[in-house]
Amino acid sequence: MPNPIYVVSGLPRSGTSMMMKMLEAGGLEPVTDGIRSADDDNPKGYYELEAVKRTKQDPSWVEPARGKVVKVISQLLQDLPETEQYKIVFMRRNLDEILASQQKMLVNRDEQDGAGDDDMKSSFAGHVEEVEAWLRASDHVQVLFVSYNRMQSEADSQIARIAKFMAADLDAAKMATVIDPTLYRQRKGASA
């Protein structure tokens, strides 16, 4: 795949920001705008690009991102133009942990989500199933599924998988230094 756009994706709170920071430490240039700054929920930063939310209407950011890495949450993946080639690291995480992390974030922001955990879990599970099927069927993407939970306990083997998939000269040792066990705050004991 010549000069692909590297993408980090997954559900919100699935470890996408951590993976962006890891790939930056490994040597890939992140495409971000710095609008959303670090906070208590993501003390090392969000690594977001606001233009991604408007890709369907204005994909002008996409072509200049070739050879770089950008975060695109799973809900927006299908908006990426099929005229480009993408290598996508799709983060998976235990859904109970994602829900707990989102609830904590909402509490920190004095916001209410209005949905029960069972409804949200079912909705997330259905969405992920749909997106994963689309990823597997799309000719313009290659995807590597990475477990946030396994990254915490098996960092070296997971980083090796990522480096091989990316086919980029990544600094594995620097990538490993990004993983901060103190930020794994919503543990449910199951793997993704």
C-alpha positions as CSV (number, residue, x, y, z in Angstrom):
1,M,0.0,0.0,0.0
2,P,1.9,3.1,-1.2
3,N,1.8,6.2,1.0
4,P,-1.3,5.3,3.0
5,I,-3.0,7.5,5.5
6,Y,-2.5,5.9,9.0
7,V,-5.7,6.0,11.1
8,V,-6.3,5.3,14.7
9,S,-10.0,4.4,15.4
10,G,-12.4,2.8,17.8
11,L,-15.1,3.8,20.2
12,P,-14.6,6.9,22.3
13,R,-12.7,5.9,25.5
14,S,-11.2,2.8,23.9
15,G,-7.5,4.0,24.0
16,T,-7.4,5.9,20.7
17,S,-5.6,8.9,22.3
18,M,-3.0,6.6,23.9
19,M,-2.4,4.9,20.5
20,M,-2.0,8.2,18.8
21,K,0.6,9.2,21.3
22,M,2.4,5.9,21.0
23,L,2.6,6.2,17.2
24,E,3.8,9.8,17.5
25,A,6.5,8.6,20.0
26,G,7.3,5.8,17.5
27,G,8.0,8.3,14.7
28,L,4.8,9.0,12.8
29,E,3.6,12.6,12.5
30,P,0.1,13.1,14.0
31,V,-2.5,15.3,12.2
32,T,-4.1,17.3,15.0
33,D,-5.2,20.9,15.5
34,G,-4.8,21.3,19.3
35,I,-8.3,22.7,19.7
36,R,-9.2,20.1,22.3
37,S,-6.6,20.3,25.0
38,A,-5.6,17.8,27.7
39,D,-7.8,17.5,30.8
40,D,-8.3,15.2,33.8
41,D,-10.0,12.6,31.5
42,N,-7.2,12.6,29.0
43,P,-4.1,14.1,30.7
44,K,-1.8,13.4,27.8
45,G,-4.1,14.9,25.2
46,Y,-6.8,13.9,22.8
47,Y,-5.0,14.1,19.5
48,E,-8.0,15.3,17.5
49,L,-8.6,17.1,14.3
50,E,-12.0,19.0,14.2
51,A,-12.1,18.8,10.4
52,V,-12.5,15.0,10.7
53,K,-16.1,15.6,11.9
54,R,-16.9,17.3,8.6
55,T,-15.2,14.9,6.3
56,K,-18.4,14.0,4.4
57,Q,-18.9,17.7,3.5
58,D,-15.3,18.7,3.2
59,P,-12.6,16.0,2.8
60,S,-9.8,18.5,2.0
61,W,-7.7,17.5,5.0
62,V,-7.5,13.9,3.8
63,E,-4.9,14.0,1.0
64,P,-2.4,16.1,2.9
65,A,-2.5,13.4,5.7
66,R,-0.8,10.8,3.5
67,G,2.1,9.2,5.5
68,K,0.8,10.7,8.7
69,V,-1.5,9.4,11.5
70,V,-4.9,10.8,12.3
71,K,-7.6,9.8,14.8
72,V,-11.0,9.1,13.3
73,I,-13.6,7.7,15.8
74,S,-15.5,4.6,14.6
75,Q,-18.7,6.5,13.8
76,L,-16.9,8.6,11.2
77,L,-14.8,5.9,9.4
78,Q,-17.2,5.4,6.6
79,D,-17.0,9.1,5.7
80,L,-13.3,8.6,4.6
81,P,-13.0,9.0,0.8
82,E,-12.5,5.7,-1.0
83,T,-10.0,7.4,-3.3
84,E,-7.3,7.0,-0.6
85,Q,-5.7,4.0,1.0
86,Y,-5.8,3.7,4.8
87,K,-4.0,1.5,7.4
88,I,-6.3,1.5,10.4
89,V,-5.4,0.5,13.9
90,F,-8.8,-0.2,15.4
91,M,-8.8,-0.1,19.2
92,R,-10.9,-2.6,21.1
93,R,-11.7,-2.3,24.8
94,N,-13.9,-4.1,27.2
95,L,-17.3,-2.4,26.8
96,D,-18.0,-2.2,30.5
97,E,-14.7,-0.3,30.9
98,I,-15.7,2.1,28.1
99,L,-19.0,2.8,29.7
100,A,-17.5,3.3,33.1
101,S,-14.9,5.7,31.6
102,Q,-17.6,7.6,29.7
103,Q,-19.7,7.9,32.9
104,K,-16.7,9.2,34.8
105,M,-16.0,11.8,32.1
106,L,-19.7,12.9,32.1
107,V,-19.6,13.3,35.9
108,N,-16.4,15.3,35.6
109,R,-18.1,17.6,33.1
110,D,-21.4,17.8,35.0
111,E,-23.2,16.3,32.0
112,Q,-25.8,13.5,31.8
113,D,-25.9,11.0,29.1
114,G,-29.6,10.1,29.4
115,A,-29.1,6.4,28.4
116,G,-28.9,3.4,30.7
117,D,-25.7,1.3,30.6
118,D,-27.5,-1.8,29.1
119,D,-28.9,0.3,26.3
120,M,-25.5,2.0,25.6
121,K,-23.7,-1.4,25.8
122,S,-26.0,-2.9,23.3
123,S,-25.8,0.1,21.0
124,F,-22.0,0.1,21.2
125,A,-21.8,-3.6,20.5
126,G,-24.0,-3.3,17.5
127,H,-22.1,-0.4,16.1
128,V,-18.7,-2.1,16.5
129,E,-20.0,-5.2,14.8
130,E,-21.3,-3.1,11.9
131,V,-18.1,-1.1,11.5
132,E,-15.9,-4.2,11.8
133,A,-17.9,-5.9,9.0
134,W,-17.5,-2.7,6.8
135,L,-13.7,-2.6,7.5
136,R,-13.3,-6.2,6.5
137,A,-15.2,-5.7,3.3
138,S,-13.6,-2.5,2.2
139,D,-10.9,-2.6,-0.5
140,H,-9.3,0.7,0.3
141,V,-8.5,-0.1,4.0
142,Q,-6.3,-2.5,5.8
143,V,-7.1,-3.0,9.5
144,L,-5.4,-4.3,12.6
145,F,-7.5,-4.8,15.7
146,V,-5.7,-4.0,18.9
147,S,-6.9,-4.7,22.4
148,Y,-6.4,-1.8,24.9
149,N,-6.7,-4.4,27.6
150,R,-3.9,-6.6,26.1
151,M,-1.8,-3.5,25.5
152,Q,-1.7,-2.9,29.2
153,S,-0.4,-6.4,29.9
154,E,1.4,-7.5,26.7
155,A,2.9,-4.2,25.4
156,D,5.9,-5.6,23.6
157,S,4.0,-8.2,21.6
158,Q,1.3,-5.7,20.7
159,I,3.7,-3.1,19.7
160,A,5.5,-5.6,17.5
161,R,2.2,-6.4,15.8
162,I,1.5,-2.7,15.2
163,A,5.0,-2.0,13.7
164,K,4.7,-5.0,11.4
165,F,1.2,-3.9,10.2
166,M,2.2,-0.3,9.7
167,A,5.3,-1.3,7.7
168,A,6.9,1.9,9.1
169,D,10.1,2.4,10.9
170,L,8.7,2.8,14.3
171,D,10.7,3.1,17.6
172,A,9.1,0.3,19.7
173,A,11.0,1.3,22.8
174,K,9.7,4.9,22.7
175,M,6.2,3.6,22.0
176,A,6.3,1.4,25.1
177,T,7.1,4.4,27.3
178,V,3.8,6.0,26.5
179,I,1.8,3.3,28.2
180,D,0.9,4.6,31.7
181,P,-0.7,2.1,34.0
182,T,-1.9,4.9,36.3
183,L,-4.2,6.0,33.5
184,Y,-5.9,2.6,33.2
185,R,-8.5,3.7,35.8
186,Q,-11.7,1.8,34.8
187,R,-10.8,-1.9,35.1
188,K,-13.4,-4.6,34.7
189,G,-11.2,-7.7,34.5
190,A,-12.2,-8.9,31.1
191,S,-10.3,-8.6,27.9
192,A,-11.6,-7.0,24.7
